[in-house]
């Protein structure tokens, strides 16, 4: 810096010094070098402050940006590029590029927040949103900014700000929300379960008492009495209900479920053989598009139960005016393994029954074998494996059940 100072602006100063007396020259030279020394000291202090600021930004995982609206160009600090996993600034030199990487679900709020500040409704701009990095994954960003220059009409001319990588914190927050939602759902299930147990067992117990009273009133041989026949039916129903409820309790309370890598195609073939062996109506046409090497991590007993329920439901609710077709597909969607089961059966009115579809003892077709427990158990088994199940259906067209696995 001293060299530059001498070369750029000191020729006249040196001429003036040379024209002075020895005493004056000494004083001028002393003042000259004192000012240069002070300048170097200030420069060193500034450098130290810059280093501290840079370290603070890197430690907080924060990048700095400066948007000149007049030229529509943006400066991003090296930490910004590090967050975005970008190596070259050449591909990231305009504000529209940032807009392109904001997650589509976050764009509306992102634009609304900026607009509020640009129109001077808020003192600064702050927004949480996801951005797509060069590696193809999304990161959560806390984006802050403030207009520091406006024209005479209040239109923004320059904005500066920071964005901070908060992915880790946001993922923990979302996981906490997910856990709280899960506990809330479990509590609702337990409450629903207790009501169902109380209602169903009380009904069965009342029926048993009534039938026993009828037997006492009849002076017939018990084995040949009509009341005894009804008693047998009610007793069987009671046992079936208790078995179903016990199975659900075991699913919801079993925290040590065995999970193994299973060949999905092999299990489907096994289930189809079981269904065929029981001659459970006409199996119809099976379209199996599951790859031979499709592997999922699941509990073996649960997987067999899930596939069996979907198959028997498709057969049970087949359309009477056409041959049954069941199609199985397997693919990867957003990094998750997905199984779909599509049939051309009766279909379900989801607008009317959608919120009840996976409920306990909910039936939507008048079928003698419909008990309303299969889909409820299936949903519980899938969710106990941290998976998810959904359905698309149309009356008279058919249904598609989608199972999203946790791997």
N, C-alpha and C positions, 0 to 999 in steps of 0.2 A: 504493500500500500504506500509506503514511503517513497519507493522508486517511482510509482505512478504519479505520486504527488509532485515530485521533482520534474518529471518529464512533461506533465500536462500543464502545470500552471506556475512554474517557478522562474521562468526566464526573466520576466520583468522584476520579480522580487530580488533575484541575484544581482541584476544591474543596479538596483537601488542600493543594495548592500555594498556593492563595490564602490559606489560614489561617496559613501559615508566615511567618517574618520575611523581610526582603529578602535577607539572606545565605543563609538556607536555601532561599529561592525560587530564587536564582541557581544554587545547587548542584544542586537538584532538576531545574531546567530543563536544565542542562548534561548531567546524567546521562540525562534523558529523550531529548534530541536525539542524544546519543551512542549510546544503544541503538537508536534509529530508524535512525541512519546505519549502524550495524553490521548491522542487519537488512536494509537495502537492499543492502549489500555482499554479504551471504550470498545474498540473492535473485539478485543479478547473477551470482555464481559458479555458482549452481545452473542459471541460464539458459544460461550458457556450456557447462556440462557436458551439459545436455540437447541443445544444438545439436551438440556434438561427437558425442554418442551417436547422434543422428538422422543425422548425416552418415556416421558409420561404418556404420550399418545400410543406408543408401541405397547407399553405395559397395560394400558387399558383397552388395547385392541381397537383403537379408534383411528379412522382416516379423516383427512381434511379435504374439502372440496370448495372451489371458488368458481362461481358461474357468472360470466360476463354476458348479460342478455343482449347487449348491443351487437356483439359479434357472434352470439350464440355458441360460445366455446366454454368448456369447463376444464379447470385444472384439478387433477386428483393427486393426492400425495402417494408416496410409495406404499404406505400402510393401507391405503384404499385398494390399490392393486393387489396387495397381499391378501386382503380379505376376499376379494373377488377371484383370486387365483389367476390373475392376468399378468402376463409377462411383458406385454408391449402396450404403451400408451397410444400407439397409432390407431388401434381399433376401438379406442374408448375416449374420443376427444369431443363428443357432442352430447348434450343432455338427452336427446332422443334415444341414445344407446342405453342409458340407464332405464328409461321408461320401458324399453323392450324386455329387460330382464326381470322386471317386477312381476311377481306371481299374479296371474290373471284374477284370482280371487281377492287380491289386495289392491288392485288398481283403482277401483272406484273411491275407496276411502283415501288412498294416497293422493289422488288428484284433488279431492275435496279439501283435504288439509292444506295443500299448497295454495289452492285458490283462496281459502279463507285468509291466509296470511298476506298473499299478494294484494288482496282487496282491503288490507289494513284492518281486518276484523280481529286479528290476534297479534300479540306483540312479537311472536316468533312461530316458526313452523316445527312441528314434532310429529313423527309418525313411525309406527312399527310395521314393517312389511318384510316379505321374503324376496330374496333376489337369487337369480340363477347364476351359479359360478361357472367357470370354464370347464370344470370337471363334470358338469351335468347335475349337480345336486344343489338344493336350495339352502340358503342360510338366512337366518332371521337378522334383520338390521334395525337398529334404532337410528332413525334419520332426523337430524336437527338442522335448522337453518334460519337465517334472518336476512331480510333485505337491508343492505347498508347504504344503498344509493337509489334515489328515485328522481324522476324528472319533475318539471314544474306542475304536471298534472297528476303526480302521485304514482305514475307508472314505474314499476321496478326496473332498475338498470343493472344492479349487481347484487348477487346473493352469495353469502359464504355460510359454511356449515360443516358439520361432522356427521359421519355415520359410524356406528359401533356394532361390532359383531356380538350379538346377544344370543346366538344359537343355543349354547349350552343352557343358559338360564331359561330360555323360552321352551326348550324341550322338557326341562324339568317341570316347568309350570304346566305344560300341556299334559304331561304324564300324571301330575297331581290332579288336574281336572278330570282326566280319564279315570283315575283311581276313585275319586270322589263320586263320579257318575256310576261306576261299577258298584260301589258300596250302596249307593242310593237305590240302584236297581235290585240289588240283592235283598235290601230291606223290604222293598215293595213286593218282591217275590215271596219272601217269608211271610209277610202280612197276608198276601193273597193265598198262600199255601195254607196258613192257619185257618182262614175262613172256609176254604174248600174242605179241609179235613173235618172241621167242626160240622159243616153242613152235610157232607156226604156220609160220614160215619154215623151221625145222629139219625139221618134218614134210614140208613140200613138197620141201625139198632131198633128204631121205631117199627120198621117193617117186621123184623124178627119177633118183637114182642107181640105185635098184632097177630101174626101167624100162630105163635104159640098159644095165644088166647083162643084162636079158632080151633086149634087141635084139642084144647081142653074142653071146648064146648061140644065137640063131635064125639060121639060114642062109636067110633069106627077103629078098625085096625090102622095104626099110624102109617104103616108102609103103603097102604092102599088109599090113603086119604088124599083128597085134592089139596088140602092145606100142607101136607108133607111135601108134595111136589113143588108148591110155591116156595116152601121153606128152603128146599134144595137150590132153587134158582136164586133166591135172595142171598143165600150163603155163598154161592159161587160168585155173585156180583161183588159181595163184600170182600172176598178173598182177592178178586182181581183188582179192586180199588186199592186195597192195602198194598198189594204187590207193586202197582204203578207208583204209588206215593213213596214207597220205600226206595224204589229205583231212582226217583227224582232226588230224594234226600241224599242218597249215596253219591250221585253226580255232583250236587252242589257242595257237599261237605268233603269230598275227596280231594285233598291238596297234594297228594303224592301219587298222581295218576302216572302210570307207566307210559312213556312215549318212545316209539321206535320208528326208524325209517321203514316205510311200508310201500310196496309196489301197488299203486292204485288200480292198475289194470287187472292184476291178479285177484284183488279183493272184489272188484266188480264182477268178474267172471264167476267167482265163488258164490256170490249172492244170487246171480242170475240162475245158477245151477240149483240153488236151494229153492228159489221161487218156482222153477220148472218142476222140480221133484214133487212139490206139494200140489202141482197142477192147479195153481191159483189163477183160475180163468185162463184166457188166452194171453200168453205173454206178448203177443203182437210182434212188431218189427223193432229190433234193437239196432240202433246205429251207434257204434262205439268208435269215437274218434280220439280216445285217450291213447297217447303213445305207450308203447310197450315198456319203456324205461321211466315212466312217470313215477317219481318217488315223493312221498310226503311224510312229514313227521307227525304221527298221530297215535292214539291209543288203538290197538288192534280191535278190541271188542266194540269200542265206540264207532270205529270206521265201518265195521260190518253192520252195526245197528243203523247208522245213518243211511248207508246205501240201501239197506233192506226197506227202511221206511219210505224213502223216495220211490223205490221201485213198486212196492205194494200200493202206495197211494196212487201212482200213475195208473196202475191196473184197476184199482178199485173205482176210480173216478174217470174211467175211459168213456168216450162219447159213444152212445149206443148206435149211432148211425154211420160210423166209419171204423175202419181197422185202426187199432192202436199203434202209434209210433212213439218210441222213446229214444231220444238222442242224447248222448253223453259227449261233452267236449272238455278239453283241458288246455289251459294256456297260462302265460305269465302276463300280469297286468300291474304296472307300477311296482315291479319287483316282487309281487306276491303271486303265489300259485292259486289258480282259480279253477273250480269244477262247476260246470253247468249241466243241469238235467232238464231237458225240454220234452214236453209231451203235447199231444194234440187232443187232450181230453175235454172235460166239461168246462174247465176254467173257473175262476173265482171273481166275483165282483169286488175288487179291491177298494173302490170308493165306499162301499157299504161295509165290507168285512175286513179290510186291510189291517186295521188296528187290533183286530181280534185273532188274526190268522194263526199266530203261534201261541195263543192262549191255551190254558189247560181246560179240557173238556169243552172245546169250542168246535162245533161241526157246522158245515155250510151246505151240505147236500143230504138228502134223505136216503141214506144207505144203511142197511141193516148191520153192517160191520163197522160203521163209523163210531168211534168212541171219543175222538177229540183229544187224544193223549199223545199220538205218534209224533206230530210236528213239534209239540211242546218238549218232549224228551229229546228229539233230534236237535232242536235249537240249543238246549242246555248242554248237550254233549259237544256240539261244535264250539260254543262259547267257553266251555271249560278248557278247551284246547287253544284259547285265545284267538279263535277264528270268528267268522261272521257269516250269517246267512240272510239272503234277501230273496224276493220273489217279484216277478212280473207276470201278470195274468190278464186274460180277457175272456169273458163268458162266451162259451161256444167255440172258442179258438184253441185254448190250451194254456199251459203255464210253463214258466222257466224259473227254476230255483238255482240261485247262484251261491256257491260256498267258497268263501275266501279263506284260505289257510294262513297260518301265522308264519310260514316259511316260503 
